[in-house]
Amino acid sequence: MGNRSNLIDFPVNALPPILREMALAISRTTLSDVSMAATSILSSVSYCFSGQFRIVGKKDHSEPLVIDSLIVAEASFKKSPVMKLVAKPYQDYVQEYNEKNKALILENQAKKKVIANKLAALEKKADADTKEMSDLAIELSSITNADFRRIIVDDITPESLVRQLAINGTLLMMSDEAGSLGNFNGRYSANGAPNLDLLLKSWNGETFISDRITRESVILYKPYVSICLACQPYIWDSMIGNMAFRGSGFLARLVYCFPKDLRGTRKYNTEPIPDELSERYHNLIYTLLNYKFQRFELHQADEKLLFLDEKAKDEYVFLHDQFVEKQLVTDMAFCADWGGKFHGLVLRICGILHCIKTVLNGEKPDEVKVSHDTMCNAIEIGHYFRLQAIYAYGLGDTDNQTLQAERIVAKIRSKNITQIRQNDLYKLCRCKLFKNAQEFAEVIAVLEEYGYLKSETIPGANNNPKGCTMLYINPLMFRQ
């Protein structure tokens, strides 16, 4: 599965207490790489803060606390046991809530049905009282707690996702099989067309409007879906080569985890998760969910803002100016779509770490500024995901065009070329990799798209009306 030599271990010590201890405990009892538990915990806990907080980098840049993740591992890597342990408090919470409120929910459902029937009967009358109809419509819309709550969704269609978000506001898509994403790639649509719009918008809480002939229009003002999925490598291979997923920017919104293979060394008798730790993890998730749903039931839709302290802000600016921008034309050049969101990802991780830390300290997240230490932890975790993304995209970029591009870049670096005519560079790079000059030009266009170089048409020799193409190399290409 490619060259893993540049990958690093998940920096589990950068996680707050309880999350760190739980990730390690899950890793020990399942004999799995701790990266799976850590990634799943971080992604799933982001659900607790979706729609609740945004973290501010500067005046015109803020990010919601949503982390979408994809764990890619072969069969028998223990994906299912890991995710089951991570998800348990969320499943317990929603089950207890629905059982506790069962009578109220059923009563409200009955009320809505009665009012809806009255409204439908009035609509059929030619002399219907519009004031009465309006009053009934208002009464109908004012009835809340008429649906059983959902937190986790799994094998769900785009249409059902719209409905569940209309009811719940936010959701956690969590499964040890990412095959459900096929539902959004046109698996069940009449024309086979992809339907990724809602998943894309729910990463950032953008307004989503669904207008269908077969049903009433639905408007979701701040939809959020935190995605926490696992899959086998063949699923990832199909995704990275799928233009709907890649071209839409969906893959750029995910963080990736390719865990280490521990098969062949595992023993059956492992250290179980201590009951006291399970209870602490359980209580933390319950505390976060209680806060979230109390605000939801009070219709408090505003997202509270989190702000960086001065040291954290300086560190964040330095990360962008001195690292991210340079990486976009070097190590992250062939995952530039993902790299363009890396800076925002770090901010999201920072916000989640801050919220957990403040809650554990008995503080309100929005009343405490985000510390420099928290920012450094977020950057450390962010670098883990950055290397994972480079590796992930590399698995899908082993086609001939990638080899051709690498040949061109290597030749430019070896010759220390700063500018050159395209025809001259073609002569330098000519080999079996390129069929002709047209194919070479297509690869040059890709390199220009990723920022490696810029092209300009200049007058040709002997007043040639077609001119020639001059290539100007990005100087950052030579910085290692």
Secondary structure, DSSP 8 states (H G I E B T S, - for coil): ----TT-----GGGS-TTHHHHHHHHHHHHT--HHHHHHHHHHHHHHHHTTTEEEEEETTEEEES--EEEEE--TTS-HHHHHHHHHHHHHHHHHHHHHHTHHHHHHHHHHHHHHHHHHHHHHH-TT--HHHHHHHHHHHHH--S-S----EE-S--HHHHHHHHHHHSEEEEEES-GGGGGGGGTSSSTT-----HHHHHTTTT--EEEEETTEEEEEESS-EEEEEEEE-HHHHHHHHT-HHHHHHTTGGGEEEE-----TTS--SS-----HHHHHHHHHHHHHHHHHHHHHHHTT----EEEEB-HHHHHHHHHHIIIIIHHHTTTTTGGGHHHHTTHHHHHHHHHHHHHHHHHHHTT--GGGS-B-HHHHHHHHHHHHHHHHHHHHHHHHH--SHHHHHHHHHHHHHHHHT-SEEEHHHHHHHH-STT-SSHHHHHHHHHHHHHTTSEEEEEE--GGG-TT-EEEEEE-GGGG--
